[in-house]
């Protein structure tokens, strides 16, 4: 899922507000904190897109053809996605 810069900015502001309101962190520099949140979101979403492509390629290349959307596809997709995600250490 590709998110627009506006969507990532909106999510960043929501996260920053939530963290601040829940008194989890006091930001010294709001703009620096917001930039870091945006950077982390960009990295996360680009990584999940890469993993999605890898998992789909793995599923499509199996000798036993699995129908996308089937229960078997969903189970294997989730399993492979979690494996790849753990390799990226997210």
C-alpha angles and dihedrals in degrees: 000000000000114000123202121240089250091054093049090048091051092049090048092054091047091051093047092049092047093049091048095045092048087054091235095134139006109218117220092198116022094197093051091049091049092050090051092049090050091048091051092048092049090051093047095049095044090049093050090050090053091048091048090054092048093049093047091049090050092050094046092049096054115115090231106066111229120198113237110242094027121123091251090052091050093049094047093042091054092045094049092042092053091047092052092043091054089053088056090048098230 
